[in-house]
């Protein structure tokens, strides 16, 4: 609480409480250990500092993902995407750079959008032709990844 008050900002981009909720059992164990006996709190401070660091790293990852998505749409926002394509691209963007396991396949596209196999193939080919997706593999092993852009200057 003292660290949060000392920050002097009305809003923080990290959440220590969310991080502590993730490690709730360890948090209560560390708190109980610190409240016993001699009031030696070095171990507690070490635990708490590691949780603040984890919260900051999680926020950094989230902010990086938001920036990636913003850069992507700044580059591709003018592309004429149909609703199916937009849904698939947004799902891939939400997963982040390494989050969409195995890339987008024709079958995944069909499941996600309800498109037929032929429509999925046409939609994916169009996304490749306009530079939104990049193909990886061919034939039955074909999959598609987001064409991430270099950071803006």
Backbone torsions as a table, in degrees:
resi	resn	phi	psi	omega
1	UNK	NA	-41.9	179.4
2	UNK	-63.2	-40.2	178.4
3	UNK	-63.3	-41.2	179.8
4	UNK	-66.0	-42.0	179.6
5	UNK	-67.8	-36.1	-178.9
6	UNK	-68.5	-24.6	-179.1
7	UNK	-58.8	-34.2	175.5
8	UNK	71.2	14.3	179.5
9	UNK	-112.0	146.5	179.7
10	UNK	-71.2	-19.2	-178.0
11	UNK	-145.6	140.9	175.7
12	UNK	-111.8	153.7	178.7
13	UNK	-94.3	2.8	177.2
14	UNK	-124.1	157.0	-178.6
15	UNK	-127.6	102.7	177.2
16	UNK	-67.9	-37.7	-178.9
17	UNK	-63.4	-38.5	177.3
18	UNK	-65.1	-40.0	178.3
19	UNK	-65.5	-43.8	179.3
20	UNK	-64.5	-32.0	176.5
21	UNK	-65.3	-33.8	178.0
22	UNK	-66.9	-30.8	-178.2
23	UNK	-117.7	38.6	-172.4
24	UNK	-52.1	-46.9	-178.4
25	UNK	-63.5	-43.9	177.7
26	UNK	-64.7	-37.0	179.0
27	UNK	-60.5	-50.4	-179.1
28	UNK	-65.9	-36.2	177.4
29	UNK	-64.6	-44.2	179.5
30	UNK	-66.5	-39.3	178.9
31	UNK	-65.7	-42.6	178.4
32	UNK	-64.0	-42.4	179.3
33	UNK	-61.5	-40.1	-178.3
34	UNK	-71.6	-26.2	-176.6
35	UNK	-86.6	-4.0	179.0
36	UNK	-90.0	144.8	166.6
37	UNK	65.5	-120.7	-166.1
38	UNK	-79.6	2.5	-177.6
39	UNK	62.3	29.5	173.8
40	UNK	-73.8	113.3	-172.8
41	UNK	-113.4	14.0	-179.7
42	UNK	-58.8	-45.6	-180.0
43	UNK	-63.7	-39.1	178.1
44	UNK	-63.6	-45.8	179.8
45	UNK	-62.6	-39.3	177.1
46	UNK	-62.9	-46.4	177.8
47	UNK	-59.1	-48.8	-176.8
48	UNK	-64.0	-41.4	179.3
49	UNK	-62.8	-38.4	177.2
50	UNK	-65.0	-34.3	179.2
51	UNK	-72.3	-37.6	175.4
52	UNK	-62.6	-42.9	177.7
53	UNK	-61.7	-43.7	178.7
54	UNK	-63.3	-40.2	178.3
55	UNK	-63.7	-41.5	179.3
56	UNK	-66.2	-40.4	178.6
57	UNK	-65.6	-39.8	177.7
58	UNK	-63.2	-40.8	178.0
59	UNK	-66.9	-38.9	177.6
60	UNK	-60.3	-42.3	179.0
61	UNK	-64.9	-41.1	179.4
62	UNK	-65.2	-43.8	179.1
63	UNK	-64.3	-40.7	177.7
64	UNK	-60.4	-40.9	179.0
65	UNK	-65.1	-42.5	178.8
66	UNK	-63.5	-41.6	178.5
67	UNK	-64.8	-42.4	176.6
68	UNK	-57.3	-47.2	-179.4
69	UNK	-63.3	-42.8	179.7
70	UNK	-62.7	-43.7	177.9
71	UNK	-63.1	-41.2	179.3
72	UNK	-59.7	-50.3	-177.0
73	UNK	-70.9	-25.9	174.1
74	UNK	-64.9	-34.9	179.4
75	UNK	-82.4	-34.8	-171.8
76	UNK	-115.6	3.6	-176.2
77	UNK	-61.0	-25.1	-179.2
78	UNK	-86.5	-2.3	-179.5
79	UNK	-72.8	137.4	179.3
80	UNK	-79.3	91.3	179.7
81	UNK	-99.8	139.8	174.1
82	UNK	-80.3	173.5	-175.9
83	UNK	-60.8	-38.5	178.8
84	UNK	-63.2	-47.0	-179.1
85	UNK	-62.5	-44.7	-179.6
86	UNK	-61.9	-41.1	179.1
87	UNK	-61.8	-45.8	-178.8
88	UNK	-66.1	-44.8	-179.8
89	UNK	-63.8	-43.6	178.6
90	UNK	-62.3	-38.5	177.5
91	UNK	-63.1	-41.2	178.4
92	UNK	-67.5	-40.6	178.6
93	UNK	-65.3	-40.9	179.2
94	UNK	-60.4	-32.2	-179.7
95	UNK	-74.6	-18.1	179.2
96	UNK	85.6	-178.8	-174.3
97	UNK	-59.6	-38.6	-177.6
98	UNK	-117.6	10.6	-171.7
99	UNK	-87.8	-19.3	-177.7
100	UNK	-93.1	90.4	-171.5
101	UNK	-59.6	126.2	177.6
102	UNK	78.8	3.1	-179.0
103	UNK	71.5	179.5	177.4
104	UNK	-86.8	126.8	175.5
105	UNK	-111.7	169.1	177.7
106	UNK	-59.6	-43.4	-179.2
107	UNK	-64.3	-42.8	178.0
108	UNK	-63.5	-40.6	179.2
109	UNK	-61.7	-43.8	178.9
110	UNK	-61.1	-47.2	-179.9
111	UNK	-62.8	-39.8	-177.3
112	UNK	-72.4	-40.0	-171.8
113	UNK	-106.0	-15.5	-176.4
114	UNK	79.6	12.7	-179.1
115	UNK	-78.1	157.0	172.8
116	UNK	-74.2	168.8	179.7
117	UNK	-61.1	-42.2	-179.2
118	UNK	-66.7	-42.3	179.0
119	UNK	-66.1	-41.1	178.1
120	UNK	-59.8	-44.4	179.7
121	UNK	-62.4	-43.4	178.8
122	UNK	-64.1	-45.5	-179.6
123	UNK	-61.6	-45.1	-179.7
124	UNK	-64.9	-42.2	178.3
125	UNK	-62.0	-38.9	178.1
126	UNK	-65.9	-41.1	178.3
127	UNK	-63.0	-34.5	175.8
128	UNK	-68.9	-44.1	-175.6
129	UNK	-65.3	-28.5	179.5
130	UNK	-95.3	4.4	173.5
131	UNK	84.5	13.9	179.1
132	UNK	-82.1	-40.4	178.9
133	UNK	-117.8	157.4	174.5
134	UNK	-123.2	131.7	-179.0
135	UNK	-76.2	146.1	175.3
136	UNK	-132.8	120.7	-177.5
137	UNK	83.6	177.8	-178.6
138	UNK	-148.2	166.0	178.2
139	UNK	62.7	-134.9	-178.8
140	UNK	-67.6	-21.6	-179.8
141	UNK	-91.8	7.2	-177.8
142	UNK	-64.6	134.1	174.0
143	UNK	-145.8	166.5	-174.1
144	UNK	-133.5	141.7	178.1
145	UNK	-120.8	156.9	174.9
146	UNK	-64.0	138.4	173.4
147	UNK	-86.5	90.2	-179.4
148	UNK	-71.3	145.5	-179.5
149	UNK	-97.4	154.3	174.0
150	UNK	-64.5	151.8	177.9
151	UNK	-55.7	144.3	176.9
152	UNK	-68.6	149.5	179.9
153	UNK	-66.4	NA	NA
